[in-house]
Amino acid sequence: MTVKMMTDDEFLANFRPALRDDGTLREIHPASDDYEAALRENRLWTLLDNDGNMIITPGLHWVNRMQYVMTEVPHTAETPDVLWHNDSDESWFINHYHCPSCGHKWQDEWSCQVDDDCPSCGARHISPHTSEESESRQIED
């Protein structure tokens, strides 16, 4: 899974989700016409709870779902999951991985030293071989 680090404001600016009058994300219900249109047009996202981190991921998901969100900007096959990270004082780590199956090397930034799946061959649960505390969050382009 490729995860970008974004603040709430960056996600709002990049994807322009539907908002309530109070500025919070407007939930899209599966029975609504908006839901069907958003799903068809690749503008449906799922907000997930992942062990206390909120992740918003393109498309339709069921496990750990908090709500569905519709955006103005459609996602593509290359759109990564977004760690919806509120600015806080918690530490972040740049984790470096090396796949034992195919030899691919990559790095991801997380709030912990977490196992990851190889983006090249799909091998599962690879632990970082090194991690370093990040001075600031990195945003992948």
Summary of the structure (lengths in Angstrom):
residues: 141
radius of gyration: 16.1
end to end distance: 15.5
largest distance: 49.8
contacts: 360
relative contact order: 0.20
helix: 11%
strand: 35%
